[in-house]
Amino acid sequence: MKIAFFSTQPYDKEYFERYNNQHEILFFEARLNEQTANLARGCNAVCAFVNDQLNKVVLNTLKEIGIKIIAQRCAGFNNVDVVAAAENNISVVRVPAYSPHAVAEHALALIMTLNRKTHKAYNRVREGNFSLDRLTGFDLYGKTVGVIGTGKIGECFARIMLGMGCKVVAFDIVVNKELEALGIKYLTRQEVLQQSDILSLHCPLTEQTKHLINSDTLAIMKNGAMLINTSRGALVDTKAVITALKNGKLGYLGLDVYEQEEKLFFHDLNENVIADDVLVRLLGFPNVLITSHQGFLTDEALTQIAIVTLQNITDFEENKQLKNIVSVPSGLTNNRH
């Protein structure tokens, strides 16, 4: 098939060219949106990423120019209007699990860096400052770590934190019996918020989970707790988090995602003025660490993303059963646009 590949980064091109032996791929650096959808003209498939916009208008355009399948090269699909896709007879597939360890390990990296301040120590030593002042951290051993969402990534993260000697509590609508057998206790969401020294989010973004962390939920968290989000930016009400950081309610914040990341992340803006005042305010806190959606970025994950995405498209082309198809939830209607 002929594939229009949007939001291309150098590593995307490297890995997809390495593993592609069947399809013709046109790589575009531009994000997919209403202005760029026509770039896919002449193609049969579109390969999209987390910040590409696949709303009803875009999907209508893609239908008109002959697109038959949307291949998300990620696990999430909240950027896709699945109802409009179904109405246009466009199949949507995804990569449900490329390397859950990659994201889980990145969450740990955020925790360790925030706690032991290794990023600050690194800069100090390079400048000849060998003082230990204001570098004090805390033992992770014995701390209570809350996990919201124990799917594949959440499960990996929970196991890692058990290995660090932490007490792990969790909330999910589906209880993972294997984690329970390891001693992880499932509680209500409120109880997890109340008991956690460190809270890590590993759930999808839905209408129900948007701004899961807000002024009300922050109020019941432990004073000085650490919040980690490597899932989706909109799980967190950023303005509420800023207030909690300012008044000391929240002790640490580690983000690999940001609600308004679309025009920022995955681009070098080193010589640009960042016009996002909320992000600039976040970056001003000494107890905040932000990375630009790099949690997935390992060799193993990029390999799996390329292989599974290409196989999804091949299966469609060969009329095989689509193992990773995104279905329209029962009873869902198109009321979001």
WOCORNOR-V709409 format. One record per residue. N is the residue number from 0. RES is the residue in one small letter. SS is DSSP state (H for helix, E for strand, C for the rest). PSI is psi in whole degrees, 0 to 359 (NA if undefined). Layout:
# WOCORNOR-V709409
N & RES & SS & PSI
N & RES & SS & PSI
This chain:
# WOCORNOR-V709409
0 & m & C & 160
1 & k & E & 121
2 & i & E & 129
3 & a & E & 117
4 & f & E & 111
5 & f & C & 162
6 & s & C & 41
7 & t & C & 130
8 & q & C & 160
9 & p & H & 321
10 & y & H & 329
11 & d & H & 309
12 & k & H & 317
13 & e & H & 310
14 & y & H & 322
15 & f & H & 324
16 & e & H & 327
17 & r & H & 321
18 & y & H & 355
19 & n & C & 125
20 & n & C & 16
21 & q & C & 329
22 & h & C & 160
23 & e & E & 123
24 & i & E & 128
25 & l & E & 116
26 & f & E & 128
27 & f & C & 131
28 & e & C & 334
29 & a & C & 148
30 & r & C & 153
31 & l & C & 124
32 & n & C & 190
33 & e & C & 332
34 & q & C & 335
35 & t & C & 355
36 & a & H & 326
37 & n & H & 349
38 & l & H & 338
39 & a & H & 1
40 & r & C & 134
41 & g & C & 354
42 & c & C & 164
43 & n & C & 336
44 & a & E & 155
45 & v & E & 134
46 & c & E & 121
47 & a & E & 163
48 & f & C & 184
49 & v & C & 326
50 & n & C & 8
51 & d & C & 144
52 & q & C & 117
53 & l & E & 63
54 & n & C & 184
55 & k & H & 319
56 & v & H & 314
57 & v & H & 315
58 & l & H & 324
59 & n & H & 318
60 & t & H & 315
61 & l & H & 322
62 & k & H & 315
63 & e & H & 327
64 & i & C & 6
65 & g & C & 14
66 & i & C & 132
67 & k & C & 337
68 & i & E & 139
69 & i & E & 120
70 & a & E & 103
71 & q & E & 126
72 & r & C & 47
73 & c & C & 174
74 & a & C & 320
75 & g & C & 156
76 & f & C & 24
77 & n & C & 349
78 & n & C & 0
79 & v & E & 128
80 & d & C & 92
81 & v & H & 332
82 & v & H & 312
83 & a & H & 325
84 & a & H & 315
85 & a & H & 319
86 & e & H & 330
87 & n & C & 7
88 & n & C & 39
89 & i & C & 122
90 & s & E & 146
91 & v & E & 125
92 & v & E & 164
93 & r & C & 179
94 & v & C & 96
95 & p & C & 329
96 & a & C & 102
97 & y & C & 312
98 & s & C & 85
99 & p & H & 333
100 & h & H & 325
101 & a & H & 310
102 & v & H & 319
103 & a & H & 318
104 & e & H & 327
105 & h & H & 323
106 & a & H & 318
107 & l & H & 320
108 & a & H & 319
109 & l & H & 316
110 & i & H & 310
111 & m & H & 320
112 & t & H & 315
113 & l & H & 318
114 & n & H & 307
115 & r & H & 358
116 & k & C & 40
117 & t & H & 331
118 & h & H & 322
119 & k & H & 320
120 & a & H & 319
121 & y & H & 312
122 & n & H & 322
123 & r & H & 310
124 & v & H & 322
125 & r & H & 333
126 & e & C & 9
127 & g & C & 13
128 & n & C & 109
129 & f & C & 16
130 & s & C & 146
131 & l & C & 5
132 & d & C & 132
133 & r & C & 24
134 & l & C & 10
135 & t & C & 133
136 & g & C & 206
137 & f & C & 158
138 & d & C & 130
139 & l & C & 328
140 & y & C & 127
141 & g & C & 350
142 & k & C & 154
143 & t & E & 122
144 & v & E & 124
145 & g & E & 136
146 & v & E & 117
147 & i & E & 106
148 & g & C & 110
149 & t & C & 47
150 & g & C & 206
151 & k & H & 314
152 & i & H & 314
153 & g & H & 322
154 & e & H & 314
155 & c & H & 315
156 & f & H & 316
157 & a & H & 318
158 & r & H & 320
159 & i & H & 314
160 & m & H & 329
161 & l & H & 318
162 & g & H & 337
163 & m & C & 358
164 & g & C & 18
165 & c & C & 156
166 & k & E & 125
167 & v & E & 127
168 & v & E & 154
169 & a & E & 157
170 & f & E & 132
171 & d & C & 152
172 & i & C & 342
173 & v & C & 122
174 & v & C & 129
175 & n & C & 107
176 & k & H & 327
177 & e & H & 321
178 & l & H & 320
179 & e & H & 318
180 & a & H & 336
181 & l & C & 356
182 & g & C & 5
183 & i & C & 131
184 & k & E & 127
185 & y & E & 129
186 & l & C & 177
187 & t & C & 161
188 & r & H & 319
189 & q & H & 319
190 & e & H & 321
191 & v & H & 315
192 & l & H & 318
193 & q & H & 327
194 & q & H & 345
195 & s & C & 131
196 & d & C & 326
197 & i & E & 129
198 & l & E & 125
199 & s & E & 131
200 & l & E & 127
201 & h & C & 45
202 & c & C & 158
203 & p & C & 162
204 & l & C & 118
205 & t & C & 178
206 & e & C & 331
207 & q & C & 332
208 & t & C & 354
209 & k & C & 132
210 & h & C & 41
211 & l & C & 321
212 & i & E & 113
213 & n & C & 187
214 & s & H & 325
215 & d & H & 315
216 & t & H & 325
217 & l & H & 325
218 & a & H & 331
219 & i & H & 358
220 & m & C & 161
221 & k & C & 144
222 & n & C & 131
223 & g & C & 11
224 & a & E & 161
225 & m & E & 134
226 & l & E & 129
227 & i & E & 132
228 & n & E & 111
229 & t & C & 17
230 & s & C & 275
231 & r & C & 139
232 & g & H & 321
233 & a & H & 1
234 & l & H & 340
235 & v & E & 131
236 & d & C & 100
237 & t & H & 321
238 & k & H & 323
239 & a & H & 323
240 & v & H & 320
241 & i & H & 317
242 & t & H & 317
243 & a & H & 326
244 & l & H & 320
245 & k & H & 321
246 & n & C & 4
247 & g & C & 0
248 & k & C & 317
249 & l & E & 126
250 & g & E & 328
251 & y & E & 149
252 & l & E & 124
253 & g & E & 121
254 & l & E & 134
255 & d & C & 0
256 & v & C & 157
257 & y & C & 139
258 & e & C & 324
259 & q & C & 36
260 & e & H & 345
261 & e & H & 317
262 & k & H & 7
263 & l & C & 303
264 & f & C & 152
265 & f & C & 12
266 & h & C & 148
267 & d & C & 106
268 & l & C & 28
269 & n & C & 327
270 & e & C & 13
271 & n & C & 155
272 & v & C & 124
273 & i & C & 114
274 & a & C & 353
275 & d & C & 99
276 & d & H & 329
277 & v & H & 314
278 & l & H & 318
279 & v & H & 320
280 & r & H & 317
281 & l & H & 316
282 & l & H & 343
283 & g & C & 348
284 & f & C & 134
285 & p & C & 342
286 & n & C & 25
287 & v & E & 135
288 & l & E & 124
289 & i & E & 129
290 & t & C & 158
291 & s & C & 66
292 & h & C & 49
293 & q & C & 6
294 & g & C & 328
295 & f & C & 351
296 & l & C & 77
297 & t & C & 160
298 & d & H & 317
299 & e & H & 317
300 & a & H & 315
301 & l & H & 324
302 & t & H & 312
303 & q & H & 321
304 & i & H & 313
305 & a & H & 313
306 & i & H & 312
307 & v & H & 319
308 & t & H & 313
309 & l & H & 322
310 & q & H & 322
311 & n & H & 316
312 & i & H & 320
313 & t & H & 316
314 & d & H & 320
315 & f & H & 314
316 & e & H & 325
317 & e & C & 11
318 & n & C & 34
319 & k & C & 166
320 & q & C & 133
321 & l & C & 105
322 & k & C & 330
323 & n & C & 32
324 & i & E & 145
325 & v & C & 119
326 & s & C & 153
327 & v & C & 122
328 & p & C & 142
329 & s & C & 130
330 & g & C & 357
331 & l & C & 134
332 & t & C & 165
333 & n & C & 85
334 & n & C & 19
335 & r & C & 354
336 & h & C & NA
